[in-house]
Amino acid sequence: MTEITKDPRVVIFFVAVAAALIILAPIPGDGGLHSRLKYGLDLEGGSWLQLKLQGAIVQPQVDPINILDKQFGDALERPVEVEWRPGSTDYQITVEGRASKTLAEDLGYPQATVTPRGNATKITIEASPVGVIMNYLEASLDSDVKYLGSDPLSFEVRTNVTRESLETILGEVGGTLASGDAGFSEGVTEETVDETKQVLDRKLNRLGLQDIKVRVVDNKFILIDLAGVSVADAQEIVGKPGVFEIRIQTTGNESMHVLYGDEIVDVSLPSGDQTGNWGVPFTLSEEGALAFQKAAVDTGATRNRMDHEISMHLDNELIFSAPLAQDLAASLEVAPMRNMVAQIGGDSQRAHELYIHLREGALPVNVEIIGSGQVTAALGDQFKKQVLIAGIMAILAVGLVIYFRYREPKIVIPMVATSFSEVLMMLALAALLKWQLDLVSIAGIIAVIGTGVDHLVIITDELLYEGKMPSDKIYLARLSSAFGIIMAAAATTIVAMLPLFGMGFGAFKSFALITIAGVLIGVFIARPAYGRIIGRIMQGGE
Amino acid sequence: MDPETFISKYEPRKMVAISLAVLAVALSILGFTYIKTGSPVNLGVEFTGGTIVTVPVVESEGEIAAKLAAYPVLDIRDVGHRYMIQMGPMDDAEYRQLSAMIDAEYQDPEIKYMGPVYSTRLQEQAKTYIPLSFLFMAVVVFLIFRTPFVALTVILAAFSDIMITAACMDVTGVKLSLGTVAALLMLIGYSVDSNILLNNRVLKRKGKTEEKILGAFRTGIAMTSTTFSAIFALFLVSAFSYLVSSSFTQINILFDISIVLIFGLLAGLMNTWVMNSNALRWYLARPKKSVARRQRR
């Protein structure tokens, strides 16, 4: 047998243990020594929310003419005639008698002209077929609808909706949904999930919360971990919008309040025009529109628009500022305006940000809280103490059992030491890779203590077969036979654990990771070295 | 009883039959539970949806029940210096109100809410992942042993372990939770350890079958007792440490994991040393022809 200290297995083992000790050594930081170990919420204290994004991706099959027919017909309570030339961006609606000027705007078509023509009235609205369908879906579902593509025509509905209810809505205008999953599938696009995540991230950051983790699972669920926050506060934070304010410049750097976000009744998704200018359309309430007109007239913005910019603030932070558009300024001279567009210019990204802000940090889609919970820091501390005691007791109990089995300190001490070293290496790996140790993963560590020692028992018994230490040649054969058993057992453990990664929104990810890591550390680092060391010790004993 | 008696004195087929009878009893318990509740094991709150709250004991059970009268309380239990209150499904507004109230009234409350979307998804996952885990294990066992008879006995033993453990859960009232599912998956992996040892020793070494089984048994029993002792420590701390210090309480998830592993380890002892060791004796004592063919492989 070669000199034990030169055996690579033994060298690797001791280097790994030394590295583990260095990693686990407390490091000085603010307020004393800190361990590099990261703990999960159930040991650290904090709360978590599991949100499901509500929405569906749908492919409606419907004729926009039928939609306008119904919308205008219902509003006017008499039949209308809708005309459209293919390729045109105008729809002509003709109705007998007179129609109110604001009718089209109230129905969601702001670009409209109303011309009386003899006994009848002709309303021309500027809208594409897609726009009409989108408008109809938004109005009937009272939700944002996002246009996804034209071939096939598909939209993202950003609220909780069922196939049946959508088919009923479309059925009223002689339409339907495409068949199968393509016609209706629950969930939202990846972009929307990202956007929702961003809104949440930004919101939580604005509140100055530390250590927030926002994770997306299956493109449909968002998980938020908040250290040191109660679950009631967490729900409040996620649900509560920020304070949005519109102000108008009076003189120089001075400005005055115009309205708060509650006067903004609707914000549409940003849209770009032909020249590549982006804008975010929004609608004011009637009182809001009046307040806006009054402020614009009083400050003189309608006549001298460049000196009286309109600014928007979220939680007192300036997010947008621009003068009134020329035509808007002119219109405001005579009447309040409800529909406006915040023009951004060529930057679609900024338009998107403004859209999020205009919604006061409200989430782009409706979310349902599907799970939540909290553990306070003090309780987490208690749990920590309890699992530490469990870990120490486990090692002691295992040591005792081994002692009863072998009654030989030369075997018992290396065995317990090896088992303990495996725990150290597991913890060090967890610290290095920033895995969060939670209650379950500590249960995993304790289970690995139990089974790790099993494997040491297999090695020892295989070597001691027939009660005495064999010659070098047989020793190596026996060792490899022992490792055959150990590797097989390790392989079954690892594959059986794999499904845990996907369970319960990753609640067992750390458990599965640490258990698998423990098994691998055991088989590849600790046990090979133990096999050599124990062999040497027993040979020396004879 | 002397282990030698078990291993070598009785008729192998009789011992295998006894083990299979135990499995049959376990399966009928699971079947009965299935007929009664619609699920082979009783589902915990994580799988049915609902709310669990634990708060320090500062009042009588009656007082806390009165305080929570407006909520769908299912069960209030003293878990050692704390009450664990289980509640049925409630809507969002109700839950917000409850969590705010609990936060205001009690020090260090623990709250957990599992909505129907969460629990349905979890049920589906458990239905997929437990069999999947078992399948993975079975494939690995086949790759290791290659001999169908041996592989099948090892897989049967693992299957029996899981079924007996699940039946024990039914009998003792341990419900299926995230913790118990994790423990069951762990068991699938660990349950084959001692079987692998047994088969390895008996099939690869020379000597008398009974002696080899006895040798494997000595090692195997040491293995099971080390694992058992570690898990038992976990069980004691999670279940009874509150008796030692007033700041400690039961830790449900650890209790669930440890109790299931304890059932599983005990079932494993029987399945390895009563069932499989005797199945091996029977297999190796068959007419030489087929044994010879195996050895030539």
Interface residues (C-beta under 8 A of the other chain):
Chain A: Q50 K52 S230 V231 A232 Q235 E368 I369 I370 G371 S372 G373 Q374 V375 T376 A378 L379 Q382 F383 K385 Q386 V387 I389 A390 M393 A394 I395 L396 A397 V398 L400 V401 I402 R405 L439 V440 A443 G444 I446 A447 I449 G450 T451 V453 D454 V457 I458 D461 E462 Y465 S481 G484 I485 A488 A489 A491 T492 T493 I494 V495 A496 M497 L498 P499 L500 G502 M503 G504 F505 A507 F508 F511 T515
Chain B: E46 D92 Y95 R96 S99 A100 D103 Q107 D108 P109 E110 I111 K112 Y113 M114 G115 P116 V117 Y118 L122 Q125 A126 T128 Y129 I130 L132 S133 F134 F136 M137 V139 V140 V141 I144 L178 G179 V181 A182 L185 M186 I188 G189 Y190 V192 D193 I196 L197 N200 K204 G215 R218 T219 A222 M223 T224 S225 T226 T227 F228 S229 A230 I231 F232 A233 L234 L236 V237 S238 S241 S247 F248 T249 I251 I253 L254 I257 S258 L261
